[in-house]
Amino acid sequence: MFVFDRAAELGIDLMLAGHTHGGQLALESVHRGFNLSRLLYRYTGGWYENRGTKLYVNRDIGTTGIPIRLEARPEITVLELTPQD
């Protein structure tokens, strides 16, 4: 079971995670969401929702191994959290 799935079971509102380098090598022009990270991880970059629990996975700005990124744009994420009334 993935940690995010367990967080959803527990009713946690928000989970912030990173980083997968967005797959470092992605071919999203061929198929949306296709990247190397998906070989190991279900949640590779961006927003996900499960049972009302939200997850954001940051792609980061670095590389692993070969210093190249193909169609896996680096990112620095800024989130503004506001209280819910």
N, C-alpha and C positions, 0 to 999 in steps of 0.2 A: 504494500500500500504506500502511496506517495504521501508525504507530509501534508501537502495541500488538501488532499482528500480527507485526511484525519482532522485537519483544522475545520473543514466544512462540517464534518460529523459533530464536532464540538460546538459549532455555532460561532466560531471566531469571525469577526467582521472583515478584517483586512490582514493580509499577509504580504510582506515585501521581501523579495528574494533576488538574488543575482549571484553570480553572473554566469552566463553560458557562452559568452562572446557571440551570441546570436547564431551559433553554429560555425562562426568564422568563415565557413564556406557555405553559402546558401544559393540556391537556384530558384528564388521566388518568382523570377520572370517565367520560369518553366511551370512551376506549380507553387501556389501560395502556401507558405509555411514549410516548404522543403528546405531543410538544412541539416548539417551533420549532427547537431546536438540531439535531434530527434531519434537518433540511434540509441541514445542512452536515457533521454529525458522526455517526458510527456509535455512539460511546460518549458518552452525554450526562450520566449521573449514576448513582452507585451502584457496585455490584460487577459485574465481568465476569470470565470465565475462558476461557482459550484454551490448550489443550495443557499444562495445569498452571500456566500463568502467570496470576497474578491482577492485576487492574487495579481501582483505586478512583478514581472521578472525583467530585470535590467540586462541589457546586452553588454555593458561595460565598454571600455575603450581599448583593451589590450588584445593580445594574441597568445596562443599556446603553440609551442613547437615552431613551425614555419611562420615567420612574421608577415602574414598576408591575410587580408579580409576580402572576400569576393561576394558582393551582394548581401553582405551582413554589416550594415552600417553601424559604426560605433555610436554609443550614446552616453550622455550624462543626463540623468533624470532629475527633475525638480518637481516635487509633489507638494501641493499646498493642502494640508489637512485642516478641515474646519469642523467645529462641533455640530452635531445634529441636535436640533431642538426636540 
